[in-house]
Amino acid sequence: MKRTGFKRKPDCPFNSLSSRTGIARTAPMKRRARKPTVAEGSRYLEACRGERCYLRVPGVCLHSAESVVPCHSNQSRHGKGMGIKASHEFTVPGCSACHAWIDQGSGERQAKFDVWEAGFARWLPVRAEKMGALESAR
């Protein structure tokens, strides 16, 4: 029996693909959304440094400037997901006790969202002014 190379049968549905060198594009390639660089994200974290607590959870807040950390939003509309932090743009300076209450506390979910939103509203104008000063210093 004579051995031959692989040949497609005449009625094979894939015959039309074998004669082309590549598939022609009907639409232009789409560009991916640009992810922020580490330097761009760290500007927001840097703005939180040395600030007081803006979360001010009643009965929890330490009112201590030494323990202030950037507290990321826990809301999915800000980019939060399973194992994914929200964007650095959605951070608020908060003391360690308020941060723990927001992330692991036993309070109602909506109450935590409300406290974070109120803190973010207080922090936004201060951050805008501070980041404007940071930009002009560079």
Disulfide bonds with the S-S distance in Angstrom:
none
